[in-house]
C-alpha cells in the first residue's frame, strides 16, 4: 500500500453552522488550505475561492451567519470594520446569486459601534 501524501488535499464534509446561512444543498466543496473549490451540481459550475475568499467562506459556513463571520474575520485581519462588513456582504450576495449560499433569514448586517 502506497504511503499517503501528507500534502494532499482532503475532501471533508463541513457541517453547517448553527445560523441561517448555509451552502446550498446542491453545492459540494473541498478545502485545499489557501483555496476552497466549489462545485454546483445542477449548473455544473465550479469556482475557486482563494486566500481571503477562502477565509470568508470558512467563516460564513462555520458560523452560519454573516455577523459572526464578520467578527471572526475582523479578529483575523487588520482591516477597517466597515470595509470588511461591506466586502463580506458583497461576497455573500455574489455567492447567493450564483446559487452557492442560501440564507433563510435574509437579513442584512446590523450596524454596530465597531464599523
N, C-alpha and C positions, 0 to 999 in steps of 0.2 A: 504494500500500500504506500502510495507516494505521500510524502510529508506535505502538510498544508502550508500554503504560502502565508506567512504572518502579515504580509502587506495587502493581501487580497481583501476586497470589499465583501462585506456580508450583507445579505438581504435579510432584513428583520421586519417583523410586524410591530409597528409602533402603536401602542394603544392610544385611543383618542383621549384628549384631556377631559376634564370634568365640565367644561363650559360648552357653549353652543356652536363654536367654530370648529369644524372638523373637515378632514379631507372628504371629498365627495366619495360615495360608495363605489364608483367606477374607477377610482384612482389607485394606482399602485406606486410605491416609491421606495427607493433604496438610498441609503446614506453611505457615501464614499468619503467621509471626512469633510473636505472643503467643498464638496459638491453633493447635491441631492438630485437624483434623477427621478422624474415623474413620468408616468405613463397613464393616459386616459383611455380606457378600454373601448368606449363607444366611438369616439372620433379617430382613435389611433394616434392621437397627438402625443408627442414626447417633448419633454422640457428638461433643461439642466439649470438648476439654481446653484450659483457659485458664491462662495465667501459670505458676504453679508446676507444675500438672498437665502442661502442655505441656513444661516443662523436665524433669520426671520421665520422660515418655515418651521424649523425645530421649535422655536419659542412659541409660535402660534399653536402647533399641533400638541405640544406638551401641556400647555395651559388650557387650551380650548377657548381662550378669549383674548381679544386684542389688548385690553387694558393690562392684563397680567403679562402678556408677551412684551408689551412696551416697557414695563417695569424691569423685566429680566434683561432686555436688550439695553436699556438705559444704564443698568449696572455694569454691563459688559463693554459698552462703547463710550468713549469720551465725545459726546455729541449733544448739541442743544436739544432739550426735551421736545420742544415744539417741532423742530425739524424731523426728529425721529418719529414723532407721532404722525406727522403728515406723510412721511415716507412709508411707514408701516401700514397706514390706512390705504394708501395708493397701491401698495403691494398686495394687500388682501383683496382689494376691489378688482385688480387685474386678474388675480387667480380665480376669483369667483366668476368673473365674466367669461373665463375660459372653461368653467365647469370643474375646476380643481379643488376649490374650497367651497363650503357652504356654511351659512350662518343662520341658524333657526331663529335667533333673536333679531338679527339685522338692525342692531342699534349702533349708531356712530359713537366714537370716543366721546367721553365727557371731559371737558377741560378741567385741569386742576392747577394748583399753585406751582407745580414744577415744569409746566410747559405746555 
